[in-house]
Amino acid sequence: MKKSFSNSEKEILDLIYIPIEQVTNLVGSSVQYCNNILVRKNESNYFVVNDNISEIEFPDECETGYIECHSRDEYERPIGAKFFIKQGDGEYKRGNTVNPSFWDILNKNDDYESFFHRGHIIASVFGGDKKIPNTRNRGKLSQFIQTKWSNENDYGLNPYCQWRFEEKIKERVVTDSVCIDSRLIYRNKADKIPIGIHMQAVTKSESLFNVFIPNIDPNIKINYKKCTFKLNK
């Protein structure tokens, strides 16, 4: 049975194999572990970026859709996207199941489905699937290999996962339009699996959040280059 973890900063950095200074360099702004901040001392498993102040501008009001659409880098890895959700939207259905880049390598691992999901860069509930113009390569453009633990709380094991921040957006679009920007973070050009996702969101009047969510599971050690993993003893 999987264990529930509240990880220290060091434990998370050990799982992604880099120091906090390198996380800051890769994200591009100052990064602090959440429970090192007084008002978040009871939270865990994510990093606050730029004092939680979003660095994206709120655009002119428009229909729900992509401001900057998905793309891939020269190594065929998904990069990220910028998306606008019009007030009152946020109840789109998920598209048909498709596979992200390098899924054909990951699925050669025994029991991979116990630990990994097809993570969405922009959540399908916001229109991330339905609004993408290039549906032919939707999986390789808009999804990535993500741990269940990082993606959706994995049955209560990690309440400070990507889903939690998507819920903040979902609650806010009831009253306000929201602009979101999500970028995958890779350690180097060789890695196929990102070490995390940098998410930020803003309304016309205020920043909602600016966070880095590590792509880990404390039950396993991930080889981000080879798309393999082994159980932690």
Residue frames as qw, qx, qy, qz and C-alpha x, y, z in Angstrom:
[[0.000, 0.887, 0.462, 0.000, 0.00, 0.00, 0.00],
 [0.366, 0.570, -0.040, 0.735, 1.22, 3.49, -0.82],
 [0.417, -0.465, -0.464, 0.628, 2.14, 5.77, 2.02],
 [0.044, 0.949, 0.247, 0.188, 0.97, 9.32, 2.62],
 [0.655, -0.060, -0.105, 0.746, 3.87, 11.74, 2.71],
 [0.014, -0.998, -0.058, 0.015, 4.46, 15.29, 3.81],
 [0.829, 0.194, -0.035, 0.523, 7.90, 15.82, 2.39],
 [0.359, -0.743, 0.048, 0.563, 10.63, 18.17, 3.47],
 [0.365, 0.858, -0.227, -0.281, 12.33, 20.45, 0.97],
 [0.139, -0.573, 0.789, 0.172, 15.43, 18.24, 1.02],
 [0.571, 0.107, 0.812, -0.054, 13.43, 15.06, 0.39],
 [0.604, 0.719, 0.288, -0.191, 11.77, 16.58, -2.68],
 [0.219, 0.851, -0.426, -0.217, 15.01, 17.99, -4.05],
 [0.366, -0.370, 0.848, 0.099, 16.65, 14.60, -3.58],
 [0.643, 0.350, 0.675, -0.090, 13.87, 13.01, -5.65],
 [0.559, 0.818, 0.127, -0.039, 14.42, 15.42, -8.56],
 [0.848, -0.011, 0.097, 0.521, 18.21, 15.28, -8.14],
 [0.356, 0.560, 0.028, 0.747, 18.93, 19.03, -8.13],
 [0.279, -0.286, -0.478, 0.782, 19.47, 21.80, -5.53],
 [0.102, 0.800, 0.498, -0.319, 17.02, 24.62, -4.87],
 [0.076, -0.642, 0.259, 0.718, 19.30, 27.07, -6.72],
 [0.100, -0.052, 0.801, 0.589, 18.91, 25.07, -9.91],
 [0.110, 0.616, 0.780, -0.029, 15.14, 24.93, -9.51],
 [0.003, 0.806, 0.164, -0.569, 15.16, 28.73, -9.28],
 [0.090, -0.442, 0.548, 0.705, 17.29, 28.98, -12.43],
 [0.116, 0.190, 0.895, 0.386, 15.06, 26.61, -14.38],
 [0.057, 0.730, 0.662, -0.160, 11.81, 28.26, -13.32],
 [0.330, 0.522, 0.205, 0.759, 13.25, 31.73, -13.89],
 [0.290, -0.722, 0.046, -0.627, 12.14, 33.38, -10.63],
 [0.098, -0.402, 0.741, -0.528, 12.81, 33.01, -6.92],
 [0.734, -0.192, -0.587, -0.283, 11.52, 29.73, -5.49],
 [0.221, -0.398, 0.663, -0.594, 10.74, 28.89, -1.85],
 [0.298, -0.192, -0.935, -0.013, 9.48, 25.67, -0.35],
 [0.367, -0.614, -0.392, -0.577, 5.94, 26.30, 0.85],
 [0.680, -0.648, -0.343, 0.025, 6.30, 25.38, 4.52],
 [0.549, -0.063, -0.173, 0.815, 9.31, 27.66, 4.88],
 [0.096, -0.394, -0.150, -0.902, 6.78, 30.50, 4.59],
 [0.134, -0.012, 0.683, -0.718, 4.98, 31.31, 7.83],
 [0.610, 0.170, 0.145, -0.760, 1.47, 31.48, 6.40],
 [0.825, 0.249, -0.393, -0.323, 2.01, 28.11, 4.67],
 [0.102, -0.527, 0.806, -0.250, 3.86, 26.27, 7.43],
 [0.647, 0.007, 0.686, -0.334, 1.21, 23.53, 7.51],
 [0.784, 0.555, -0.027, -0.276, 1.35, 22.95, 3.75],
 [0.545, -0.429, 0.659, 0.290, 3.77, 20.72, 1.85],
 [0.660, 0.171, 0.680, 0.271, 4.98, 19.23, -1.42],
 [0.467, 0.752, 0.306, 0.350, 5.08, 22.35, -3.62],
 [0.469, -0.187, -0.036, 0.863, 7.17, 25.49, -4.09],
 [0.124, 0.900, 0.316, -0.272, 6.05, 29.12, -4.13],
 [0.573, 0.270, 0.278, 0.722, 7.40, 31.17, -7.04],
 [0.128, 0.402, 0.105, 0.901, 7.99, 34.95, -6.91],
 [0.115, 0.045, 0.561, -0.819, 6.25, 35.28, -3.52],
 [0.277, 0.447, 0.842, -0.120, 3.14, 33.72, -5.07],
 [0.269, 0.697, 0.059, -0.662, 2.67, 36.73, -7.37],
 [0.746, 0.448, 0.462, 0.172, 1.81, 35.82, -10.95],
 [0.281, -0.484, 0.348, 0.752, 4.17, 37.21, -13.60],
 [0.226, 0.338, 0.724, 0.556, 1.72, 37.04, -16.49],
 [0.185, 0.112, 0.046, -0.975, -0.49, 39.89, -17.60],
 [0.420, 0.467, 0.720, -0.295, -4.25, 39.63, -17.74],
 [0.204, 0.113, 0.588, 0.775, -5.24, 40.05, -21.40],
 [0.417, 0.035, -0.097, -0.903, -8.19, 41.84, -22.93],
 [0.640, 0.110, 0.630, -0.426, -11.39, 39.89, -22.34],
 [0.400, 0.307, -0.679, -0.533, -11.97, 37.24, -25.00],
 [0.905, -0.089, -0.178, -0.376, -13.62, 33.86, -25.45],
 [0.759, -0.444, 0.477, 0.002, -12.28, 30.80, -23.66],
 [0.877, 0.462, -0.021, 0.133, -9.28, 29.45, -25.55],
 [0.791, -0.169, 0.047, 0.586, -5.54, 29.47, -26.08],
 [0.028, 0.969, -0.117, -0.216, -3.52, 32.68, -26.00],
 [0.136, 0.635, -0.743, -0.162, -0.31, 30.76, -26.61],
 [0.942, 0.041, -0.125, -0.308, -0.96, 27.27, -27.89],
 [0.837, -0.370, 0.384, 0.125, 0.97, 24.12, -27.08],
 [0.562, 0.713, -0.417, -0.046, 4.27, 23.41, -28.79],
 [0.947, -0.231, 0.043, 0.221, 7.23, 21.06, -28.52],
 [0.204, -0.837, 0.409, 0.299, 10.92, 21.81, -28.19],
 [0.449, 0.612, -0.599, -0.253, 13.70, 20.53, -30.45],
 [0.021, -0.244, 0.958, -0.151, 13.78, 17.30, -28.43],
 [0.446, -0.261, -0.708, -0.481, 10.09, 16.59, -29.13],
 [0.249, -0.318, -0.752, 0.522, 9.09, 17.40, -25.55],
 [0.107, -0.820, -0.481, -0.291, 5.93, 19.38, -24.72],
 [0.305, 0.278, -0.245, 0.877, 6.65, 22.89, -23.43],
 [0.027, -0.433, -0.599, 0.673, 3.49, 24.51, -22.11],
 [0.050, 0.563, 0.576, 0.590, 0.69, 26.92, -22.97],
 [0.053, 0.136, 0.335, -0.931, -1.17, 30.06, -21.95],
 [0.130, -0.437, -0.840, -0.294, -4.95, 29.88, -21.71],
 [0.229, -0.122, 0.164, -0.952, -7.89, 32.21, -21.06],
 [0.124, -0.404, -0.905, 0.047, -11.03, 31.05, -19.27],
 [0.203, -0.413, -0.190, -0.867, -14.01, 33.34, -19.63],
 [0.292, -0.090, 0.606, -0.734, -16.08, 33.93, -16.50],
 [0.766, 0.128, 0.219, -0.590, -18.73, 31.23, -16.21],
 [0.766, 0.371, -0.502, -0.153, -16.83, 28.63, -18.26],
 [0.080, -0.512, 0.799, -0.306, -14.92, 25.67, -16.88],
 [0.718, -0.006, 0.592, -0.366, -17.17, 22.66, -17.36],
 [0.580, 0.500, -0.507, -0.395, -15.80, 21.05, -20.52],
 [0.974, -0.099, 0.178, -0.097, -15.68, 17.29, -21.00],
 [0.424, -0.542, 0.645, 0.332, -12.42, 15.45, -21.34],
 [0.576, 0.519, -0.451, -0.441, -11.39, 14.38, -24.83],
 [0.981, 0.065, -0.171, -0.057, -10.72, 10.81, -25.91],
 [0.710, -0.583, 0.314, 0.241, -7.71, 9.15, -24.31],
 [0.666, 0.684, -0.224, 0.197, -4.46, 9.87, -26.14],
 [0.847, -0.320, -0.086, 0.416, -0.87, 9.27, -25.12],
 [0.082, -0.957, 0.204, 0.190, 1.78, 11.90, -24.33],
 [0.513, 0.677, -0.520, 0.083, 5.29, 11.82, -25.75],
 [0.184, 0.444, -0.830, 0.284, 7.42, 8.89, -24.56],
 [0.755, -0.192, 0.317, -0.540, 4.45, 6.98, -23.14],
 [0.921, 0.257, -0.266, -0.122, 5.53, 4.03, -25.31],
 [0.424, 0.425, -0.669, 0.439, 8.76, 3.90, -23.28],
 [0.349, -0.343, 0.525, -0.696, 7.11, 4.33, -19.90],
 [0.848, -0.057, 0.081, -0.520, 4.55, 1.59, -20.49],
 [0.737, 0.287, -0.608, 0.077, 7.28, -1.01, -20.76],
 [0.008, -0.349, 0.706, -0.617, 7.73, -0.68, -16.99],
 [0.380, -0.350, -0.856, 0.024, 5.86, -3.16, -14.80],
 [0.274, -0.666, -0.606, 0.339, 3.03, -1.62, -12.78],
 [0.238, 0.109, 0.091, 0.961, 3.50, 1.82, -14.39],
 [0.276, -0.555, -0.463, -0.634, -0.24, 2.55, -14.24],
 [0.575, -0.600, -0.502, 0.241, -0.11, 2.42, -10.43],
 [0.466, -0.495, -0.100, 0.726, 2.11, 5.49, -10.38],
 [0.155, -0.191, 0.331, 0.911, 1.68, 7.52, -13.58],
 [0.397, 0.698, 0.509, -0.311, -1.05, 9.46, -15.37],
 [0.405, 0.461, 0.391, 0.686, -1.40, 11.27, -18.66],
 [0.206, -0.589, -0.339, 0.705, -1.08, 14.73, -17.12],
 [0.308, 0.806, 0.396, 0.313, -2.74, 17.73, -18.76],
 [0.379, 0.069, -0.090, 0.918, -0.79, 20.97, -19.09],
 [0.339, -0.095, 0.042, -0.935, -4.12, 22.82, -19.32],
 [0.350, 0.111, 0.853, -0.371, -6.91, 20.92, -17.57],
 [0.001, 0.271, 0.819, 0.505, -9.53, 19.37, -19.83],
 [0.072, -0.684, -0.678, 0.260, -12.32, 20.80, -17.64],
 [0.052, -0.678, -0.019, 0.733, -11.23, 24.31, -18.67],
 [0.660, 0.713, 0.061, -0.227, -11.31, 23.39, -22.37],
 [0.270, -0.660, 0.628, 0.310, -7.70, 22.27, -22.65],
 [0.477, 0.073, 0.835, 0.264, -8.73, 19.35, -24.89],
 [0.416, 0.691, 0.591, -0.029, -11.67, 20.85, -26.76],
 [0.149, 0.954, 0.008, -0.258, -10.02, 24.17, -27.64],
 [0.457, -0.469, 0.563, 0.504, -6.72, 22.85, -28.98],
 [0.547, 0.628, -0.177, -0.524, -6.47, 23.55, -32.73],
 [0.407, 0.460, -0.770, -0.171, -4.09, 20.69, -33.59],
 [0.834, -0.238, 0.281, -0.410, -6.09, 17.66, -32.50],
 [0.860, 0.350, -0.371, -0.006, -3.94, 15.28, -34.54],
 [0.571, 0.256, -0.581, 0.520, -1.04, 15.55, -32.08],
 [0.462, -0.733, -0.053, -0.496, -3.09, 16.48, -29.01],
 [0.884, -0.438, -0.111, 0.118, -1.44, 13.97, -26.69],
 [0.751, 0.074, -0.051, 0.655, 2.12, 14.81, -27.61],
 [0.157, 0.558, 0.029, 0.814, 1.45, 18.55, -27.44],
 [0.401, -0.604, -0.003, -0.689, -0.88, 19.01, -24.49],
 [0.878, -0.455, -0.021, -0.151, -0.07, 16.14, -22.13],
 [0.246, 0.643, -0.679, 0.254, 2.98, 14.81, -20.31],
 [0.711, -0.137, -0.672, 0.157, 4.07, 11.89, -18.17],
 [0.233, -0.562, 0.320, -0.726, 3.02, 12.86, -14.65],
 [0.180, -0.031, -0.922, 0.341, 2.79, 10.94, -11.41],
 [0.386, -0.620, -0.632, -0.258, -0.63, 10.31, -9.92],
 [0.505, -0.517, -0.409, 0.557, 0.75, 11.74, -6.69],
 [0.208, -0.208, 0.088, 0.952, 1.59, 15.05, -8.37],
 [0.111, -0.248, -0.593, -0.758, -1.50, 15.17, -10.56],
 [0.502, -0.426, -0.410, -0.631, -4.61, 14.39, -8.56],
 [0.502, -0.533, 0.394, -0.556, -3.95, 13.77, -4.86],
 [0.486, 0.200, -0.851, -0.009, -3.76, 9.96, -5.40],
 [0.645, -0.463, -0.595, -0.127, -6.57, 9.08, -2.99],
 [0.479, -0.865, -0.075, -0.132, -5.64, 11.66, -0.38],
 [0.845, -0.175, -0.052, 0.503, -1.90, 11.04, -0.32],
 [0.398, -0.077, 0.075, 0.911, -0.96, 14.54, -1.52],
 [0.121, 0.809, 0.532, -0.220, -3.55, 17.31, -1.06],
 [0.004, -0.827, 0.152, 0.541, -1.18, 19.96, -2.48],
 [0.567, 0.096, 0.680, 0.454, -1.12, 18.54, -6.00],
 [0.052, 0.048, 0.447, 0.892, -1.91, 20.08, -9.39],
 [0.210, -0.558, -0.750, -0.285, -5.60, 19.33, -8.92],
 [0.301, -0.646, -0.468, 0.523, -5.73, 21.59, -5.85],
 [0.126, -0.403, 0.132, 0.897, -4.58, 24.62, -7.84],
 [0.096, -0.209, -0.704, -0.672, -6.90, 23.79, -10.71],
 [0.243, -0.631, -0.732, 0.079, -9.74, 23.76, -8.18],
 [0.197, -0.547, -0.191, 0.791, -8.77, 27.29, -7.14],
 [0.041, 0.118, -0.471, -0.873, -9.23, 28.36, -10.75],
 [0.195, -0.382, -0.838, -0.337, -12.48, 26.43, -11.12],
 [0.224, -0.656, -0.596, 0.405, -13.91, 28.17, -8.05],
 [0.140, -0.492, 0.003, 0.859, -12.80, 31.59, -9.26],
 [0.001, 0.058, 0.621, 0.782, -14.20, 31.41, -12.80],
 [0.057, -0.636, -0.767, 0.072, -17.67, 31.41, -11.28],
 [0.087, -0.892, -0.274, 0.349, -17.21, 35.14, -10.67],
 [0.019, -0.836, 0.333, 0.435, -14.16, 36.18, -12.75],
 [0.821, 0.536, -0.190, 0.047, -12.34, 35.39, -15.95],
 [0.663, -0.607, 0.388, 0.205, -8.93, 33.81, -15.36],
 [0.594, 0.687, -0.418, -0.020, -5.71, 33.66, -17.37],
 [0.833, -0.430, 0.341, 0.070, -3.43, 30.70, -16.67],
 [0.461, 0.707, -0.535, -0.035, 0.07, 29.83, -17.81],
 [0.886, -0.323, 0.331, -0.027, 1.55, 26.35, -17.36],
 [0.443, 0.723, -0.530, -0.028, 5.13, 25.42, -18.28],
 [0.978, -0.156, -0.089, 0.103, 6.91, 22.10, -17.93],
 [0.151, -0.863, 0.481, -0.033, 10.34, 22.19, -16.30],
 [0.959, 0.165, -0.171, 0.155, 13.12, 19.85, -17.43],
 [0.635, -0.654, 0.191, 0.364, 16.51, 19.51, -15.74],
 [0.235, -0.494, 0.592, 0.591, 18.41, 19.26, -19.02],
 [0.514, 0.414, -0.398, -0.638, 18.08, 18.45, -22.70],
 [0.234, 0.175, -0.951, -0.103, 18.33, 14.69, -22.12],
 [0.263, 0.157, 0.790, -0.531, 15.35, 14.24, -19.80],
 [0.177, -0.268, -0.752, -0.575, 12.10, 12.96, -21.29],
 [0.383, -0.686, -0.619, 0.006, 9.97, 13.37, -18.17],
 [0.014, 0.726, -0.125, 0.676, 9.72, 16.88, -16.64],
 [0.357, -0.042, -0.716, 0.598, 10.70, 17.32, -13.00],
 [0.016, 0.523, 0.603, -0.602, 7.64, 19.47, -12.45],
 [0.171, 0.662, 0.527, 0.505, 5.18, 22.02, -13.76],
 [0.151, -0.183, -0.221, 0.946, 5.26, 25.79, -13.19],
 [0.036, -0.653, -0.700, -0.287, 1.69, 27.08, -12.92],
 [0.083, -0.232, -0.274, 0.930, 0.46, 30.61, -12.45],
 [0.015, 0.636, 0.714, 0.292, -2.95, 32.23, -12.67],
 [0.091, -0.183, -0.176, 0.963, -4.30, 35.77, -12.57],
 [0.176, 0.753, 0.634, -0.019, -7.64, 37.59, -12.75],
 [0.246, 0.767, 0.164, 0.570, -8.16, 41.16, -13.86],
 [0.344, -0.868, 0.055, -0.353, -7.83, 42.34, -10.26],
 [0.497, -0.681, 0.520, -0.136, -5.32, 40.01, -8.60],
 [0.350, 0.399, -0.846, -0.048, -2.84, 37.16, -8.74],
 [0.887, -0.270, -0.119, -0.356, -4.28, 33.79, -7.73],
 [0.819, -0.442, 0.327, 0.163, -1.04, 31.84, -7.39],
 [0.493, 0.724, -0.481, -0.016, 2.43, 31.20, -8.80],
 [0.750, -0.429, 0.485, -0.133, 3.76, 27.74, -7.93],
 [0.407, 0.456, -0.772, -0.175, 6.09, 24.94, -8.96],
 [0.880, -0.186, 0.256, -0.355, 4.65, 21.46, -8.44],
 [0.095, -0.509, 0.839, 0.168, 7.32, 18.73, -8.46],
 [0.833, 0.184, -0.331, -0.403, 6.62, 15.69, -10.62],
 [0.096, 0.378, -0.876, 0.286, 7.47, 13.04, -8.04],
 [0.829, -0.371, -0.260, -0.328, 6.08, 10.17, -6.00],
 [0.268, -0.689, 0.607, -0.290, 7.86, 9.50, -2.69],
 [0.899, -0.101, 0.394, -0.159, 7.17, 5.79, -3.17],
 [0.867, 0.340, 0.219, 0.289, 9.45, 5.58, -6.22],
 [0.289, -0.615, 0.330, 0.655, 12.65, 6.93, -7.73],
 [0.663, 0.700, 0.241, -0.107, 12.17, 8.17, -11.28],
 [0.507, -0.185, 0.441, 0.717, 14.81, 8.13, -13.99],
 [0.322, 0.756, 0.198, -0.535, 13.64, 11.24, -15.85],
 [0.119, 0.571, -0.609, -0.537, 15.95, 10.51, -18.77],
 [0.059, 0.121, -0.959, -0.248, 15.12, 6.86, -19.39],
 [0.647, -0.165, -0.182, -0.722, 11.41, 6.91, -18.41],
 [0.663, -0.113, -0.735, 0.088, 11.96, 4.18, -15.86],
 [0.411, -0.636, 0.278, -0.590, 11.39, 3.95, -12.12],
 [0.554, -0.013, -0.805, 0.212, 12.04, 1.71, -9.15],
 [0.583, -0.707, -0.354, -0.189, 10.34, 1.35, -5.79],
 [0.035, -0.676, 0.495, -0.544, 11.81, 3.08, -2.78],
 [0.623, -0.116, -0.749, 0.193, 12.79, 0.62, -0.09]]
